[in-house]
């Protein structure tokens, strides 16, 4: 068969396929927001090392041996006067307002959880909390202090390692 006959046959096979193409619409939804405060580098992925605590003199439900930690915000725009912070984490099975000791090693403490507390030493319920923090214009960096404290949750306990993870979320009014 000669090339002059093959070429028109191939073209007839291709053209109908191209003429039946479909139009596809892509919907894009987005929000434009105003810049918020920047979380300071020192506050990101932070590890808080608690001082050792003596569980022998502790009482069930009473916090002991705490360590202060802070979260800092920088470059807050003029139109932001406050920020809402929410802490989240896996709660203890006995006292659900506290953070569970997630250490699963043989040397893990038993009957111990971690509590989070604000700068006024008020306990932060890990299951439902929101605290409004006022943004100061005196400094370009706003530092907010918190405490992590051991809490004995049971009469059956043993000393050992404690590991908990808390996340925080910020929102602006």
DAFEN-V705664 format. One record per pair of residues at least 4 apart in sequence whose C-alpha atoms are under 7 Angstrom apart, sorted by the first residue. I is the first residue (numbers start at 1). J is the second residue. D is the distance in Angstrom with one decimal. If there is no record, write none. Layout:
I&J&D ; I&J&D
This chain:
2&6&6.7 ; 3&7&6.1 ; 5&9&6.7 ; 6&10&6.3 ; 7&11&6.2 ; 8&12&6.2 ; 9&13&6.5 ; 10&14&6.3 ; 11&15&6.0 ; 12&16&6.9 ; 14&18&6.5 ; 15&19&6.2 ; 16&20&6.5 ; 36&76&6.1 ; 36&77&6.5 ; 37&73&6.0 ; 37&74&5.8 ; 37&75&5.6 ; 37&76&4.1 ; 37&77&6.7 ; 38&73&5.5 ; 38&74&5.0 ; 38&75&6.1 ; 38&76&6.9 ; 39&43&6.5 ; 39&72&6.1 ; 39&73&4.6 ; 39&74&6.2 ; 40&44&6.9 ; 40&72&5.4 ; 40&73&5.5 ; 40&74&6.1 ; 43&71&5.2 ; 43&72&6.1 ; 48&69&6.7 ; 50&66&6.4 ; 50&67&5.2 ; 51&65&6.7 ; 51&66&6.8 ; 51&67&6.4 ; 52&65&6.9 ; 53&64&6.8 ; 53&65&5.0 ; 55&159&6.8 ; 58&62&7.0 ; 58&64&6.8 ; 58&152&6.8 ; 59&152&6.5 ; 60&152&4.9 ; 60&153&5.3 ; 60&154&5.9 ; 60&155&6.8 ; 61&151&5.9 ; 61&152&5.8 ; 61&153&5.7 ; 62&151&5.9 ; 62&152&6.9 ; 63&149&5.8 ; 63&150&5.6 ; 63&151&4.5 ; 64&149&5.9 ; 64&150&5.4 ; 64&151&6.3 ; 65&149&5.8 ; 65&150&6.2 ; 66&147&6.3 ; 66&148&5.4 ; 66&149&4.0 ; 66&150&6.5 ; 67&147&5.5 ; 67&148&5.5 ; 67&149&6.5 ; 68&145&6.8 ; 68&146&5.7 ; 68&147&4.3 ; 68&148&6.5 ; 69&145&5.9 ; 69&146&5.4 ; 69&147&5.9 ; 70&143&6.4 ; 70&144&5.4 ; 70&145&4.3 ; 70&146&5.8 ; 71&143&5.7 ; 71&144&5.3 ; 71&145&6.6 ; 72&141&6.5 ; 72&142&5.4 ; 72&143&4.2 ; 72&144&6.2 ; 73&141&5.7 ; 73&142&5.1 ; 73&143&6.4 ; 74&140&5.8 ; 74&141&4.6 ; 74&142&6.4 ; 75&140&5.8 ; 75&141&6.9 ; 76&80&6.6 ; 81&134&6.1 ; 81&135&5.0 ; 82&132&6.5 ; 82&133&5.5 ; 82&134&4.4 ; 82&135&5.0 ; 82&172&6.7 ; 83&132&5.7 ; 83&133&5.3 ; 83&134&6.6 ; 83&170&6.5 ; 83&171&5.9 ; 83&172&4.9 ; 84&130&6.3 ; 84&131&5.5 ; 84&132&4.4 ; 84&133&6.1 ; 84&170&5.6 ; 84&171&5.1 ; 84&172&6.1 ; 85&130&5.6 ; 85&131&5.4 ; 85&132&6.4 ; 85&168&6.6 ; 85&169&5.7 ; 85&170&4.7 ; 85&171&6.6 ; 86&129&5.7 ; 86&130&4.7 ; 86&131&6.7 ; 86&168&5.4 ; 86&169&5.2 ; 86&170&6.6 ; 87&126&6.1 ; 87&129&6.8 ; 87&166&6.5 ; 87&167&5.6 ; 87&168&4.4 ; 87&169&6.6 ; 88&126&5.5 ; 88&127&6.7 ; 88&166&5.6 ; 88&167&5.2 ; 88&168&6.1 ; 89&99&6.3 ; 89&126&6.3 ; 89&165&6.1 ; 89&166&4.7 ; 89&167&6.2 ; 90&99&5.8 ; 90&100&5.8 ; 91&96&5.0 ; 91&97&6.4 ; 91&98&5.5 ; 91&99&4.6 ; 91&100&4.9 ; 91&126&6.7 ; 92&96&4.9 ; 92&98&5.6 ; 92&99&5.3 ; 92&100&3.9 ; 92&113&6.5 ; 94&153&6.5 ; 95&153&6.5 ; 97&125&4.6 ; 97&126&5.1 ; 97&127&6.0 ; 98&113&6.3 ; 98&114&5.7 ; 98&115&4.9 ; 98&125&6.6 ; 98&126&5.9 ; 99&113&5.8 ; 99&114&5.0 ; 99&115&6.1 ; 99&126&6.7 ; 99&164&6.2 ; 100&113&5.3 ; 100&114&6.7 ; 100&164&6.1 ; 101&112&6.7 ; 101&113&5.2 ; 101&162&5.5 ; 101&163&5.3 ; 101&164&5.4 ; 102&163&5.3 ; 102&164&5.6 ; 103&108&5.5 ; 103&161&6.6 ; 103&162&5.8 ; 103&163&5.1 ; 104&108&6.1 ; 107&160&5.3 ; 107&161&6.0 ; 108&160&4.7 ; 108&161&4.4 ; 108&162&6.2 ; 109&158&5.4 ; 109&159&4.7 ; 109&160&3.7 ; 109&161&5.2 ; 109&162&6.0 ; 110&157&4.8 ; 110&158&5.0 ; 110&159&6.7 ; 111&152&5.8 ; 111&153&5.3 ; 111&154&5.1 ; 111&156&6.1 ; 111&157&4.4 ; 111&158&6.8 ; 112&150&6.7 ; 112&151&5.7 ; 112&152&4.6 ; 112&153&5.6 ; 112&157&7.0 ; 113&150&6.0 ; 113&151&5.3 ; 113&152&6.4 ; 113&153&6.6 ; 114&148&6.5 ; 114&149&5.6 ; 114&150&4.7 ; 114&151&5.7 ; 115&123&6.9 ; 115&148&5.7 ; 115&149&5.2 ; 115&150&6.3 ; 115&151&6.5 ; 116&123&6.0 ; 116&124&5.4 ; 116&147&5.7 ; 116&148&4.7 ; 116&149&6.5 ; 117&121&5.2 ; 117&122&5.2 ; 117&123&4.4 ; 117&124&5.3 ; 117&146&5.6 ; 117&147&5.0 ; 117&148&6.4 ; 118&122&5.4 ; 118&123&6.6 ; 118&124&6.8 ; 118&145&6.7 ; 118&146&4.6 ; 118&147&6.3 ; 119&145&5.4 ; 119&146&5.2 ; 124&129&6.4 ; 125&129&5.7 ; 135&142&6.5 ; 136&142&6.5
